[in-house]
Amino acid sequence: QVQLVESGGGLVQPGGSLRLSCACSGFVFSTYAMRWYRQPPGKERELVAFITGDGRLTNYADSVKGRFTIFRDNDKNTVYLQMTSLESEDTAVYYCNTVMSRSRQYWGQGTQVTVSS
């Protein structure tokens, strides 16, 4: 059974940092690319960051480039999102995701990040 479990969200002041984690199980983690998405209040879900299975390639939404870093530990079956210089616009529910085929993709339950003073 594939499971993705996010953690690490919370309330942070503008300019602060948070590290999100997504612990994965039920599949060969190192085989699959991973993604972080977010859904701000009242808006659609958007792709934030991507990392290949071996961790060598990453890509980011323009809005987070230079502030967020995606990385993974294949020994721990965990993908991370390090977020720095947080802004109020980063407030959202953050989800990790993996796509195994056209008909098989999986999501975590999400973790809330609120950036506010």
Sequence and secondary structure as in RCSB ss.txt:
>XXXX:A:sequence
QVQLVESGGGLVQPGGSLRLSCACSGFVFSTYAMRWYRQPPGKERELVAFITGDGRLTNYADSVKGRFTIFRDND
KNTVYLQMTSLESEDTAVYYCNTVMSRSRQYWGQGTQVTVSS
>XXXX:A:secstr
  EEEEE  EEE TT  EEEEEEEESS GGGS EEEEEE TTS  EEEEEE TTS  EEE TTTTTTEEEEEETT
TTEEEEEE S  GGG EEEEEEEEEETTEEEE   EEEEE  
